[in-house]
Amino acid sequence: MFRKGLQFQDYSKALQFHEKTKHSYISVRTDFHRLDWANKPHPFKIYEGLPTIPLPKDIPKPGLDALRCLYEVSRARDGCLDMHALASLLYFTGGITRVFRFPDGAHYFRAAPATGALYPTELYVVAGDVNGLPEGVYHFSPYSFKLTVLRAGDLRDFLAKYSDEDVGKFQASLVFTSIGWRNAWKYRERSYRHWFWDSGVMVANLLAVCAAFRLDTRVVSGFVDNEVNRLLAVDGVKEAAIIVVPLGRSHKKPVEAVDVANLAPSVKPISKREHTYSLVEEIHRASCINSVEELQRWKQAAISAPSSAERAEETVAIKPVEQAGAQLWQVILRRGSTRRFNRQPITFTQLSTILKAASSTFAADFTNPLTNIYLIVNAVDGLRPGAYYFDGVGLKLLKAGEFRSVSGYLCLEQELGSDAAAVLFIMTPLEKVLQRLGNRGYRVVQLEGGIRAGLAYLAAYAVGAGATGLTFYDDDVREFFSPHAGDKENVIVVAVGNPAYKAKPGRMMLGVEETGND
């Protein structure tokens, strides 16, 4: 039992935020928000007057079989991180893979998907033992494929002090931030959920690439927010740190932590105007960890929280394949959110493989899984159409029937939801999680949902299918899967199936600033 009075025991703000940002049949019909296209945020962060370091262009490609990487994201490894491997990790996590030109200008698409293709997530490197890269703190620009130098020196111990003591034993860490306005421009209050969906799918790519390069890693969701934000020179409001991911075990002892100076680097505005949403600021502030003591208590709670895994009876065992026959880098470049499905069935083996990848456990500072996968099967050879629960090993039929119209309706009445061969609904027993993890737990379940969606995405493309992320009518999803899902809330949706067109794969674009592609 937790002692009374611990801040993370209060989870009211998370529940309030979740309820207030739900979609419903009524809410979408009484929402008259219109996008201000002239004020659309710029997708890249650009510093003014700071030195940069070009990343190498001859980067190694993650050549291991894609499915092996997705299945083995949790294994400890002894690989070594150098400048070239770091450049590859950054590229296949957040680099540019496609450029399309429209009347309003060039649109850049990246290695991992993002809601609305708005890309709110930024990547920072805290390096202390990377061969070829001086110790320091850097910002990664996918546009120029360069690192902007923010601080010099080995600051791994500082990051470890305020995040996880194990972080100092790694060669470097990637710190993910979210620039809230980039996504709030379109999605407003609900955009806070997207902070973690969009970063989560990027983490899925990163974990898979680390597996290919045999780099040890783990996902760190608990840290003292103000201190990590200070390290990155971000304000914690317009842009805030949300995840720390250490990379590659180090044999070099980090420099003992010292305080860091406050910095205020000059950054180009991303919009003429920015609108703030008090609901987003409130939930982020309420889910912050404010001291090392609070962090230690939260970590203990997070790692001891029970998993949400629930074994079911009378299930159909999945039959995944172990290898895709495609290398990870090829699958990442092939991936692009499907815009139309053709209603043709996928095989049971394809679905099984997607489910196995999506349910992979990963090393983290919190128990996982904290989510469960429910699905509507519309057209899968060898599997009866209907609603199912996946228990990690097999599929339990909850109700049989043709539910294409239902799957489309639940996905905000989008044809992608009804045309897909199967639709995965990643759900969580939200209040139970929050009782253990407090308001911070809201970040964690949204992040895990994003990671699982990202793993499903990659697995779908590895087996020759397509995938896309969709939004949803929150309460209607729970009602449809009840009584089995009666205490759960939906986190994220991934539709999988056969694309109705043949898409060209992306290509490696290691910076567009100097190549004439902008």
Secondary structure, DSSP 8 states (H G I E B T S, - for coil): ---TT-GGG--HHHHHHHHHT---HHHHHS------GGG---SS--EES--EEE--SS-----SBHHHHHHTTT-------BHHHHHHHHHHHH-EEEEEEETTEEEEEESS--GGG---EEEEEEESSBBTB-SEEEEEETTTTEEEEEEES--HHHHHHTS-GGGGGEEEEEEEEEEHHHHHHHHGGGHHHHHHHHHHHHHHHHHHHHHHTT--B-BB---BHHHHHHHHT--SSSEEEEEEEEEEE-SS-------------EE--SSS-----HHHHHHHHHT-B-SHHHHHHHHHHHHHS-------SS-EE----S--SSBHHHHHHH----S-B----EEHHHHHHHHHHHT----BSS-S---EEEEEESSEETB-SEEEEE-SSEEEEEEES--HHHHHHHTTT-HHHHHSSEEEEEEE-HHHHHHHHTTHHHHHHHHHHHHHHHHHHHHHHHTT-EEEEE---HHHHHHHHTTTTTT-EEEEEEEEE-BSS-------BS-STTTT--
